Amino acid sequence: MPKNFFLALALSLVTQVCAAEPLNFYDQYVPPIITFMARYNLVFQGELEDDGNVVMELKFSRKKAGEYSGRYFSARDGLDIPLEGTLAALVETGPVRDEKGKPRDGASEPARYIWKLTREVVREGGEVHDEWVGQRTDQRTGEARAFRLRRVTVEDIVRPLEIGADEKNPPELYAYLQIHAIAKPVGTETGNEKLAYQMWEDPRTGFQYPRLTRHPDPEVMQKINFLLAERHGRFAALALWAQNGDCHAANARQGFNRGGATVIYLTSTLMSMVEAGALHLCLPEFYPYQHPVTFDLARGTYLDWNRLFDLFVPGEDKNGPRPRPGPAVRKLVENLEQERQASGEDGRDCTLSKEAFWDAYFADPGELVLERPYRGAFSCMPQASIPFSRLTPILKPEGRRYLDDRENVADP
């Protein structure tokens, strides 16, 4: 710890107390102390005059006390525009637009707009909350547009849905609000009169991701659609990060050429889909990736596989905790492999019985698919398909309810 740390901190606090537009005490003073330990982001949502809905994300500067760095977007185009400065003067560096009003890649205008945020206490229906109001001023013309923002948190979003916030992997709030504002439905519905989904597209990346449009339980549908939109936002953010990063190697490339999610199994109780695509991550070639995910449509959350059967047991690898296949399902897979070999089928270069970690998902015609986590050309997959009928010995009583519904409406 630098010997002048506490002196600098004290001077910073005195300076900021005298400033015109402070946040509340916790927001203003605690994060600068703990920025070296954790990231602390503030997200605001509201209206900008003549521009409609905007979302802003700010985080405390690691370099200068009382300053912030961040970004915002408007629902008009969904582009991230960087911000930097104090609450009294957030400097915006906006994209340069062509004659048609479209932003030019990699081009920006220096310090044209300034945001000035002032806190205002608002009382509504017996409740008191803070809002941030002010003007966004064009430094060239002097034109000013009013805005009003309200801070939002993950709890604000998940509490009405009765979804517990995951402290280890909390939702990316800014990415969720962004995709929620700009994604649009494309194509037609897939399903029947009781259960259906439709793809939604992010116009920035072209990535498509599903949303449920019908389900027997409307509350479950709302919860699942929140999780789908949040994953869609993360997925698009990864692609944009790959596109906008900085590679120094002469032969490295950046960007993406495809990506999206495919629903492969959908019943009233289960939904399995596969996220897949290819990114340039500072490498000469595209890096393909594929990741399955399964939702519990009886409860409106991610599926806990062990509610159905003892599929996984606690495990750990170099990156931390990671479940391993349990002995019961491992034995079942070994038996299926022996039957396959006895039937004269060709052998495989890699088998599930030799893998420490497996991905799992459901597929037609009523199968549990287990496979090695996908690593591009180094994978052989799928690894094993277990018919529902063979899962009976390890199926729990509650699991039967999930597997009894075999009407898969997905159209991969």
C-alpha positions as CSV (number, residue, x, y, z in Angstrom):
1,M,0.0,0.0,0.0
2,P,1.6,3.4,-0.9
3,K,2.4,5.5,2.2
4,N,0.5,8.4,0.8
5,F,-2.6,6.4,0.0
6,F,-4.7,7.5,3.0
7,L,-3.7,11.1,2.6
8,A,-4.7,11.0,-1.1
9,L,-7.9,9.3,-0.2
10,A,-8.8,12.0,2.4
11,L,-8.1,14.8,0.0
12,S,-10.2,13.1,-2.6
13,L,-13.1,12.7,-0.2
14,V,-12.9,16.4,0.8
15,T,-12.8,17.5,-2.8
16,Q,-15.7,15.3,-3.8
17,V,-17.9,16.3,-0.8
18,C,-17.6,19.9,-2.1
19,A,-18.5,18.9,-5.6
20,A,-21.9,19.8,-7.0
21,E,-23.4,16.5,-8.1
22,P,-22.4,13.6,-5.8
23,L,-24.0,10.2,-5.9
24,N,-25.1,8.8,-2.5
25,F,-22.3,8.2,0.0
26,Y,-21.9,4.5,-0.7
27,D,-21.8,4.9,-4.5
28,Q,-19.5,7.9,-4.3
29,Y,-16.9,6.9,-1.8
30,V,-16.8,3.1,-1.2
31,P,-16.0,1.9,-4.8
32,P,-12.9,4.1,-5.2
33,I,-11.5,2.3,-2.1
34,I,-12.3,-1.2,-3.4
35,T,-11.7,-0.8,-7.2
36,F,-8.5,-2.7,-6.8
37,M,-10.5,-5.7,-5.4
38,A,-13.6,-5.8,-7.6
39,R,-15.3,-4.2,-10.5
40,Y,-18.3,-2.0,-9.6
41,N,-20.6,-0.8,-12.4
42,L,-23.5,1.6,-12.3
43,V,-26.2,1.2,-14.9
44,F,-28.8,3.9,-15.6
45,Q,-31.9,3.8,-17.9
46,G,-34.1,6.6,-19.1
47,E,-34.9,9.0,-21.8
48,L,-32.9,11.5,-23.9
49,E,-34.8,14.2,-25.6
50,D,-35.4,13.5,-29.3
51,D,-33.5,10.2,-29.0
52,G,-35.8,8.0,-27.0
53,N,-34.7,5.3,-24.6
54,V,-31.0,5.2,-23.5
55,V,-29.0,3.0,-21.2
56,M,-25.7,4.2,-19.6
57,E,-23.1,2.2,-17.8
58,L,-20.4,3.9,-15.7
59,K,-17.6,2.5,-13.6
60,F,-15.2,4.3,-11.3
61,S,-11.9,5.3,-12.7
62,R,-8.9,3.4,-11.4
63,K,-6.7,6.3,-12.3
64,K,-8.5,9.4,-11.0
65,A,-10.7,9.7,-7.9
66,G,-14.1,11.1,-8.6
67,E,-14.0,10.3,-12.3
68,Y,-15.7,7.6,-14.3
69,S,-15.4,5.7,-17.6
70,G,-18.3,4.0,-19.3
71,R,-20.5,3.9,-22.3
72,Y,-24.1,4.4,-23.4
73,F,-26.4,3.5,-26.2
74,S,-29.7,4.6,-27.6
75,A,-32.4,2.3,-28.9
76,R,-32.1,4.1,-32.2
77,D,-29.0,2.3,-33.3
78,G,-27.7,0.3,-30.3
79,L,-24.1,1.4,-30.7
80,D,-21.9,1.7,-27.7
81,I,-20.6,5.3,-27.3
82,P,-17.7,5.8,-24.8
83,L,-18.0,8.2,-21.9
84,E,-15.3,9.6,-19.6
85,G,-15.0,12.3,-16.9
86,T,-16.9,13.4,-13.8
87,L,-20.6,13.4,-13.2
88,A,-20.6,17.1,-13.8
89,A,-18.9,16.7,-17.2
90,L,-19.0,13.3,-18.9
91,V,-17.3,13.6,-22.2
92,E,-18.8,11.6,-25.1
93,T,-16.7,10.5,-28.1
94,G,-19.3,9.6,-30.7
95,P,-19.0,7.7,-33.9
96,V,-18.4,9.5,-37.2
97,R,-21.4,9.0,-39.5
98,D,-21.6,8.9,-43.3
99,E,-23.9,10.8,-45.5
100,K,-26.7,8.2,-44.8
101,G,-26.3,8.6,-41.1
102,K,-24.6,5.2,-40.6
103,P,-21.6,5.0,-38.3
104,R,-18.2,4.5,-39.9
105,D,-16.2,1.6,-38.4
106,G,-13.2,2.8,-36.4
107,A,-13.9,6.5,-36.8
108,S,-14.8,8.8,-33.9
109,E,-15.3,12.5,-33.1
110,P,-13.3,14.0,-30.2
111,A,-15.2,15.4,-27.2
112,R,-18.1,16.8,-29.1
113,Y,-20.8,16.2,-26.5
114,I,-20.8,16.8,-22.7
115,W,-23.3,15.1,-20.3
116,K,-23.9,16.9,-16.9
117,L,-25.7,14.7,-14.3
118,T,-27.4,16.2,-11.3
119,R,-29.0,14.0,-8.7
120,E,-32.7,14.6,-8.0
121,V,-34.8,13.0,-5.2
122,V,-38.1,11.7,-6.5
123,R,-41.1,10.7,-4.3
124,E,-43.6,8.4,-5.9
125,G,-46.5,6.6,-4.1
126,G,-44.8,6.9,-0.7
127,E,-41.5,5.6,-2.1
128,V,-38.3,7.7,-2.5
129,H,-35.7,7.1,-5.1
130,D,-32.9,9.0,-6.9
131,E,-32.9,10.1,-10.5
132,W,-30.2,11.8,-12.5
133,V,-31.3,14.7,-14.7
134,G,-29.4,17.1,-16.8
135,Q,-28.5,18.1,-20.3
136,R,-26.3,16.7,-23.1
137,T,-24.7,19.6,-24.8
138,D,-23.2,19.8,-28.3
139,Q,-19.9,21.7,-27.8
140,R,-19.9,22.9,-31.5
141,T,-23.4,24.3,-31.7
142,G,-24.4,24.8,-28.1
143,E,-27.6,22.8,-28.6
144,A,-28.7,21.1,-25.4
145,R,-31.0,18.1,-25.0
146,A,-32.6,17.2,-21.7
147,F,-32.4,13.7,-20.2
148,R,-33.7,11.9,-17.2
149,L,-32.1,8.6,-15.9
150,R,-32.8,6.2,-13.2
151,R,-30.4,3.7,-11.8
152,V,-31.3,0.1,-12.3
153,T,-29.8,-3.0,-10.7
154,V,-29.9,-6.8,-11.4
155,E,-32.3,-7.1,-8.5
156,D,-34.7,-4.6,-10.1
157,I,-34.9,-7.0,-13.1
158,V,-34.9,-10.4,-11.4
159,R,-37.0,-9.7,-8.3
160,P,-40.4,-9.2,-10.2
161,L,-39.7,-12.5,-12.0
162,E,-38.8,-14.2,-8.7
163,I,-35.5,-15.3,-10.1
164,G,-32.7,-15.4,-7.6
165,A,-29.6,-13.5,-8.7
166,D,-26.6,-15.7,-9.2
167,E,-23.8,-14.1,-7.1
168,K,-21.1,-16.2,-8.8
169,N,-22.3,-15.4,-12.4
170,P,-24.6,-12.4,-12.2
171,P,-26.5,-11.3,-15.3
172,E,-24.7,-8.8,-17.5
173,L,-27.3,-6.1,-16.9
174,Y,-26.1,-3.6,-19.6
175,A,-25.9,-6.3,-22.2
176,Y,-29.4,-7.5,-21.3
177,L,-30.9,-4.1,-21.5
178,Q,-29.1,-3.5,-24.8
179,I,-30.3,-6.6,-26.5
180,H,-33.8,-6.2,-25.0
181,A,-34.0,-2.7,-26.7
182,I,-32.6,-3.5,-30.1
183,A,-33.3,-7.2,-31.0
184,K,-36.2,-7.8,-33.3
185,P,-38.2,-11.0,-34.1
186,V,-37.4,-12.6,-37.5
187,G,-39.0,-15.4,-39.4
188,T,-42.1,-17.3,-38.2
189,E,-43.0,-19.3,-35.0
190,T,-42.0,-22.9,-34.6
191,G,-44.2,-25.1,-32.5
192,N,-47.9,-25.8,-31.9
193,E,-50.9,-24.1,-30.3
194,K,-49.6,-24.7,-26.8
195,L,-45.8,-24.4,-27.1
196,A,-43.8,-22.3,-29.6
197,Y,-40.7,-20.2,-30.0
198,Q,-39.4,-17.6,-32.5
199,M,-35.9,-16.4,-33.3
200,W,-34.8,-12.8,-32.5
201,E,-31.9,-11.1,-34.3
202,D,-29.3,-8.6,-33.0
203,P,-29.0,-6.1,-35.9
204,R,-25.3,-5.3,-35.0
205,T,-24.1,-8.9,-35.4
206,G,-26.9,-10.7,-37.2
207,F,-26.8,-13.3,-34.4
208,Q,-30.2,-15.0,-33.8
209,Y,-31.4,-16.4,-30.5
210,P,-34.8,-17.9,-29.5
211,R,-37.6,-16.5,-27.3
212,L,-40.6,-18.5,-26.2
213,T,-43.9,-17.2,-27.6
214,R,-46.2,-19.8,-26.1
215,H,-46.0,-22.0,-23.0
216,P,-48.6,-23.6,-20.7
217,D,-47.2,-21.4,-17.8
218,P,-46.9,-17.7,-18.7
219,E,-44.7,-17.0,-15.6
220,V,-42.3,-19.7,-16.7
221,M,-42.2,-18.3,-20.2
222,Q,-41.3,-14.9,-18.8
223,K,-38.5,-16.2,-16.7
224,I,-37.0,-18.3,-19.5
225,N,-37.2,-15.4,-21.9
226,F,-35.2,-13.2,-19.5
227,L,-32.5,-15.9,-19.4
228,L,-32.5,-16.2,-23.2
229,A,-32.3,-12.5,-23.7
230,E,-29.5,-12.2,-21.2
231,R,-27.5,-15.0,-22.9
232,H,-28.2,-13.3,-26.3
233,G,-26.7,-10.1,-25.0
234,R,-23.6,-11.9,-23.7
235,F,-23.2,-13.8,-26.9
236,A,-23.4,-10.6,-29.0
237,A,-21.1,-8.7,-26.7
238,L,-18.5,-11.5,-27.1
239,A,-18.6,-11.1,-30.9
240,L,-18.4,-7.3,-30.7
241,W,-15.4,-7.6,-28.4
242,A,-13.7,-9.9,-30.9
243,Q,-14.4,-7.4,-33.6
244,N,-13.3,-4.3,-31.8
245,G,-10.2,-5.6,-29.9
246,D,-6.7,-4.7,-30.7
247,C,-4.4,-7.4,-32.1
248,H,-0.7,-6.6,-32.4
249,A,0.4,-9.7,-34.3
250,A,0.9,-9.1,-38.0
251,N,-1.0,-12.2,-39.1
252,A,-3.7,-12.0,-36.5
253,R,-7.3,-11.2,-37.4
254,Q,-10.3,-10.0,-35.4
255,G,-14.0,-10.3,-35.8
256,F,-16.7,-12.9,-36.4
257,N,-18.3,-14.5,-39.4
258,R,-21.3,-16.4,-37.9
259,G,-23.0,-17.2,-34.6
260,G,-26.3,-17.9,-33.0
261,A,-28.3,-20.5,-31.2
262,T,-30.3,-23.5,-32.5
263,V,-33.2,-25.1,-30.5
264,I,-32.8,-28.8,-30.8
265,Y,-35.3,-30.1,-28.2
266,L,-38.4,-28.3,-26.8
267,T,-41.2,-29.8,-24.7
268,S,-43.3,-28.3,-22.0
269,T,-40.7,-29.3,-19.4
270,L,-37.3,-29.2,-21.2
271,M,-35.5,-26.9,-23.7
272,S,-32.1,-27.8,-25.1
273,M,-30.2,-25.6,-27.5
274,V,-26.7,-25.2,-28.9
275,E,-24.8,-21.9,-29.1
276,A,-22.3,-22.0,-31.9
277,G,-20.2,-19.8,-34.1
278,A,-16.7,-18.8,-35.1
279,L,-14.6,-15.9,-33.8
280,H,-11.3,-14.3,-34.7
281,L,-9.6,-13.9,-31.3
282,C,-6.3,-12.5,-32.3
283,L,-5.5,-15.7,-34.2
284,P,-4.7,-16.2,-37.9
285,E,-7.9,-18.4,-38.4
286,F,-11.4,-18.5,-37.1
287,Y,-11.8,-20.2,-33.7
288,P,-15.0,-22.3,-33.8
289,Y,-17.0,-22.9,-30.6
290,Q,-20.1,-24.8,-29.6
291,H,-21.8,-24.9,-26.2
292,P,-25.1,-26.7,-25.3
293,V,-27.4,-25.3,-22.6
294,T,-30.6,-26.8,-21.2
295,F,-33.5,-25.1,-19.4
296,D,-36.0,-26.4,-16.9
297,L,-39.4,-25.3,-18.3
298,A,-41.2,-26.7,-15.3
299,R,-39.5,-24.2,-12.9
300,G,-38.3,-21.5,-15.3
301,T,-34.6,-21.7,-14.7
302,Y,-31.5,-23.6,-15.9
303,L,-31.8,-27.3,-15.5
304,D,-30.3,-29.0,-12.5
305,W,-29.5,-32.3,-14.1
306,N,-29.4,-34.1,-10.7
307,R,-33.1,-33.3,-10.2
308,L,-33.7,-35.9,-12.9
309,F,-30.9,-38.4,-12.3
310,D,-27.5,-38.5,-10.7
311,L,-25.7,-37.3,-13.8
312,F,-22.9,-35.2,-12.2
313,V,-20.9,-35.2,-9.1
314,P,-18.7,-32.3,-7.7
315,G,-15.4,-31.9,-9.4
316,E,-12.7,-29.4,-10.1
317,D,-10.2,-28.6,-12.8
318,K,-7.5,-25.9,-13.2
319,N,-10.1,-23.2,-13.7
320,G,-12.1,-24.1,-10.5
321,P,-15.1,-26.2,-9.6
322,R,-16.6,-28.2,-12.5
323,P,-18.9,-31.2,-12.2
324,R,-17.8,-34.6,-13.4
325,P,-20.0,-37.5,-14.6
326,G,-21.3,-39.6,-11.8
327,P,-20.5,-43.4,-11.5
328,A,-24.0,-44.5,-12.4
329,V,-24.2,-42.7,-15.7
330,R,-20.5,-43.6,-16.4
331,K,-21.3,-47.2,-16.0
332,L,-24.4,-46.9,-18.3
333,V,-22.2,-45.3,-21.0
334,E,-19.6,-48.1,-20.7
335,N,-22.3,-50.7,-21.1
336,L,-23.6,-48.9,-24.2
337,E,-20.1,-48.7,-25.6
338,Q,-19.6,-52.4,-25.1
339,E,-22.9,-53.2,-26.8
340,R,-21.8,-50.9,-29.7
341,Q,-18.5,-52.7,-30.1
342,A,-20.2,-56.1,-29.9
343,S,-22.5,-55.2,-32.7
344,G,-19.5,-54.6,-35.0
345,E,-19.7,-50.8,-35.2
346,D,-16.5,-49.0,-36.0
347,G,-14.4,-47.7,-33.1
348,R,-13.8,-44.1,-32.3
349,D,-10.7,-42.1,-31.6
350,C,-12.1,-40.7,-28.3
351,T,-14.8,-42.2,-26.1
352,L,-16.8,-40.7,-23.3
353,S,-15.5,-43.3,-20.8
354,K,-12.1,-41.7,-21.1
355,E,-13.2,-38.1,-20.7
356,A,-13.2,-36.2,-17.4
357,F,-15.9,-33.7,-18.3
358,W,-18.9,-34.0,-20.6
359,D,-21.5,-31.6,-22.0
360,A,-25.1,-32.9,-21.9
361,Y,-28.3,-32.0,-23.7
362,F,-31.6,-33.6,-25.0
363,A,-32.4,-34.4,-28.6
364,D,-34.8,-36.3,-30.7
365,P,-36.2,-39.0,-30.6
366,G,-36.0,-38.8,-26.8
367,E,-32.3,-39.1,-26.1
368,L,-29.8,-37.8,-23.6
369,V,-26.7,-36.8,-25.6
370,L,-23.3,-36.7,-23.8
371,E,-20.3,-35.3,-25.5
372,R,-16.8,-34.0,-25.0
373,P,-16.8,-30.2,-24.7
374,Y,-16.3,-28.9,-28.2
375,R,-12.8,-27.7,-29.1
376,G,-12.9,-27.2,-32.8
377,A,-11.1,-29.7,-34.9
378,F,-9.8,-31.4,-31.8
379,S,-13.1,-32.9,-30.9
380,C,-14.9,-36.0,-32.0
381,M,-18.6,-35.7,-31.3
382,P,-21.3,-36.6,-30.5
383,Q,-19.9,-39.1,-28.1
384,A,-22.9,-41.1,-26.8
385,S,-26.7,-41.0,-27.2
386,I,-28.7,-42.7,-24.4
387,P,-32.4,-43.4,-25.2
388,F,-34.8,-42.3,-22.4
389,S,-35.7,-46.0,-22.0
390,R,-32.2,-46.8,-20.9
391,L,-32.2,-44.1,-18.2
392,T,-34.8,-45.8,-16.1
393,P,-32.3,-47.4,-13.6
394,I,-30.9,-44.0,-12.7
395,L,-34.1,-41.9,-13.1
396,K,-35.4,-40.2,-10.0
397,P,-39.2,-40.0,-9.4
398,E,-39.3,-36.3,-10.3
399,G,-37.3,-37.0,-13.4
400,R,-40.0,-39.1,-14.9
401,R,-42.3,-36.1,-15.1
402,Y,-39.8,-34.3,-17.3
403,L,-39.2,-37.2,-19.6
404,D,-42.8,-38.4,-20.0
405,D,-43.5,-35.4,-22.3
406,R,-42.0,-36.6,-25.6
407,E,-43.7,-34.1,-28.0
408,N,-40.6,-32.2,-29.2
409,V,-41.7,-29.1,-31.2
410,A,-38.2,-27.9,-32.1
411,D,-37.1,-27.8,-35.7
412,P,-33.3,-27.6,-35.7
